[in-house]
Amino acid sequence: MISLTASIEAILFAWAEPIAMKEISRVLDLPLPRIYEGVQALKDRYQEEDSGLKIIEVNNTIQLGTKEACYGQVEKFFEDKKKKNLSNAGLETLAIVAYKQPITKLEVEEIRGVQCDSILRTLCQIGYIESKGKLDKPGKPTIYGTTPTFLKKFGFLSIEDLPSLEPKDQEQNFLEEDPS
């Protein structure tokens, strides 16, 4: 059986955004005091020097974060990533955000079928997408949309300039099909 701290850690890692402790309590079907104990155990574990993580706690929500001592390395990593061209996964994620905006991380992941945390962070770092606010749902998920930098980089004046997803001659092709 998996431990309470492992369960909380996995939820925080997968969600990647602040989540209410009462929501974790509900999901794990455990009383709130047990959740507080598990969170404290994680905080204690992350106090160790060999951990680059910490628990960020604000208004009874928690989130997995990076220790300040590691910011330099993380910043350098993202700077190196920004210099590279977007991967196919990055381009695919960016297209989903562009066409479906405003959209949450979960919605992007449902479309792509894989986790998109790091890709969305990279797209935010590059400046192609940004947070457009939070949804009034459990966990208050961030909604994403494109930026003027995205429009400029890809040569669009506005989001309405994106190419249509429907083939222009779709009706014509339908009418020209041979019924035999």
C-alpha positions as CSV (number, residue, x, y, z in Angstrom):
1,M,0.0,0.0,0.0
2,I,1.3,3.4,-0.9
3,S,2.1,5.9,1.9
4,L,0.1,9.0,2.6
5,T,3.1,11.3,1.9
6,A,3.7,9.5,-1.5
7,S,0.0,9.9,-2.4
8,I,0.1,13.7,-1.5
9,E,3.4,14.1,-3.3
10,A,2.0,12.4,-6.5
11,I,-1.1,14.5,-6.5
12,L,0.9,17.7,-6.1
13,F,3.3,16.7,-8.8
14,A,0.6,15.7,-11.3
15,W,-1.6,18.7,-10.6
16,A,1.3,21.2,-10.7
17,E,-0.9,24.0,-9.4
18,P,-2.1,25.0,-5.9
19,I,-4.7,22.6,-4.5
20,A,-6.8,22.9,-1.4
21,M,-5.9,20.5,1.4
22,K,-9.6,19.8,1.9
23,E,-9.7,18.6,-1.8
24,I,-6.8,16.2,-1.1
25,S,-8.7,15.1,2.0
26,R,-11.8,14.4,-0.1
27,V,-9.9,12.5,-2.8
28,L,-7.9,10.4,-0.4
29,D,-11.0,9.9,1.8
30,L,-9.0,10.9,4.9
31,P,-9.7,13.4,7.6
32,L,-8.1,16.8,7.2
33,P,-5.8,16.4,10.3
34,R,-4.2,13.3,8.6
35,I,-3.6,15.4,5.4
36,Y,-1.9,18.1,7.6
37,E,0.4,15.4,9.0
38,G,1.3,14.1,5.6
39,V,2.0,17.6,4.3
40,Q,4.2,18.2,7.4
41,A,6.1,15.0,6.7
42,L,6.7,16.2,3.1
43,K,7.9,19.6,4.4
44,D,10.3,17.8,6.7
45,R,11.6,15.6,3.9
46,Y,12.1,18.6,1.6
47,Q,14.1,20.4,4.4
48,E,17.0,18.1,3.6
49,E,19.9,19.6,1.8
50,D,19.7,17.1,-1.1
51,S,16.2,18.1,-2.0
52,G,15.5,20.8,-4.6
53,L,11.8,20.8,-3.7
54,K,9.6,22.6,-1.2
55,I,5.9,22.8,-0.3
56,I,4.4,26.2,-1.0
57,E,1.4,26.8,1.3
58,V,-1.0,29.8,0.8
59,N,-4.5,30.1,2.1
60,N,-4.9,26.5,2.9
61,T,-3.7,25.4,-0.5
62,I,-0.5,23.6,-1.2
63,Q,1.7,23.3,-4.3
64,L,5.0,21.6,-5.1
65,G,7.7,24.2,-5.8
66,T,11.4,24.6,-6.3
67,K,13.7,25.7,-3.5
68,E,15.1,29.2,-3.9
69,A,18.7,27.8,-3.8
70,C,17.9,26.0,-7.1
71,Y,16.5,29.0,-9.0
72,G,19.8,29.7,-10.8
73,Q,20.0,26.1,-12.2
74,V,16.3,26.1,-13.2
75,E,16.6,29.5,-14.8
76,K,19.7,28.4,-16.8
77,F,17.8,25.2,-17.9
78,F,14.9,27.2,-19.2
79,E,17.2,29.7,-20.9
80,D,18.9,26.9,-22.7
81,K,15.5,25.4,-23.6
82,K,14.3,28.8,-25.0
83,K,17.2,29.0,-27.4
84,K,16.1,25.7,-29.1
85,N,13.4,25.4,-31.6
86,L,10.1,24.1,-30.4
87,S,9.7,20.3,-30.5
88,N,6.8,18.7,-32.4
89,A,5.1,18.2,-29.0
90,G,5.6,21.9,-28.2
91,L,4.2,22.9,-31.6
92,E,1.2,20.6,-31.1
93,T,0.5,22.0,-27.7
94,L,0.8,25.5,-28.9
95,A,-1.6,24.8,-31.7
96,I,-4.1,23.3,-29.3
97,V,-3.9,26.4,-27.1
98,A,-4.2,28.7,-30.1
99,Y,-7.2,27.1,-31.5
100,K,-9.1,26.2,-28.3
101,Q,-8.2,29.1,-26.1
102,P,-9.0,29.8,-23.3
103,I,-8.1,26.3,-22.3
104,T,-6.9,24.5,-19.1
105,K,-3.9,22.2,-18.8
106,L,-6.2,19.3,-18.2
107,E,-8.1,20.0,-21.4
108,V,-4.8,20.2,-23.4
109,E,-3.8,16.9,-21.9
110,E,-7.2,15.3,-22.8
111,I,-6.6,16.3,-26.4
112,R,-3.0,15.3,-26.5
113,G,-3.3,12.2,-24.4
114,V,-0.2,13.0,-22.4
115,Q,0.9,15.3,-19.6
116,C,1.8,18.8,-20.7
117,D,3.2,20.5,-17.6
118,S,6.7,21.1,-18.8
119,I,5.6,22.0,-22.3
120,L,3.1,24.6,-21.0
121,R,5.8,26.0,-18.7
122,T,8.2,26.3,-21.6
123,L,5.6,28.0,-23.8
124,C,4.9,30.5,-21.0
125,Q,8.7,31.0,-20.5
126,I,9.1,31.7,-24.2
127,G,6.2,34.0,-24.1
128,Y,4.0,32.3,-26.6
129,I,1.2,31.6,-24.1
130,E,0.2,33.1,-20.7
131,S,-2.2,32.6,-17.9
132,K,-5.5,34.3,-18.7
133,G,-6.9,33.7,-15.2
134,K,-8.3,30.8,-13.1
135,L,-11.5,28.8,-13.5
136,D,-13.9,28.8,-10.6
137,K,-13.6,25.0,-10.2
138,P,-11.9,22.8,-7.6
139,G,-8.2,23.4,-7.7
140,K,-8.7,26.7,-9.5
141,P,-7.0,25.6,-12.7
142,T,-5.2,28.1,-14.8
143,I,-6.6,28.9,-18.2
144,Y,-4.2,29.6,-21.0
145,G,-4.2,31.7,-24.1
146,T,-1.7,33.0,-26.7
147,T,0.2,36.2,-26.4
148,P,1.1,39.1,-28.8
149,T,4.6,37.5,-29.0
150,F,3.0,34.3,-30.4
151,L,1.1,36.4,-33.0
152,K,4.2,38.3,-34.0
153,K,6.4,35.2,-34.2
154,F,4.0,33.4,-36.4
155,G,3.0,36.4,-38.5
156,F,-0.6,36.9,-37.4
157,L,-2.3,40.2,-36.8
158,S,-4.9,38.6,-34.6
159,I,-6.0,35.2,-33.5
160,E,-8.7,35.3,-36.1
161,D,-5.9,35.1,-38.7
162,L,-5.2,31.5,-37.8
163,P,-5.9,29.1,-40.7
164,S,-9.2,27.4,-40.7
165,L,-9.1,23.8,-39.5
166,E,-11.8,22.9,-42.1
167,P,-10.7,22.2,-45.7
168,K,-11.9,25.0,-48.0
169,D,-13.3,22.6,-50.5
170,Q,-14.9,20.2,-48.1
171,E,-18.4,20.8,-49.6
172,Q,-17.2,20.4,-53.1
173,N,-15.4,17.1,-52.3
174,F,-18.6,15.8,-50.8
175,L,-20.6,16.7,-53.8
176,E,-18.1,15.3,-56.3
177,E,-17.9,11.8,-54.7
178,D,-19.0,9.0,-56.9
179,P,-22.1,7.3,-55.3
180,S,-21.2,3.8,-56.8
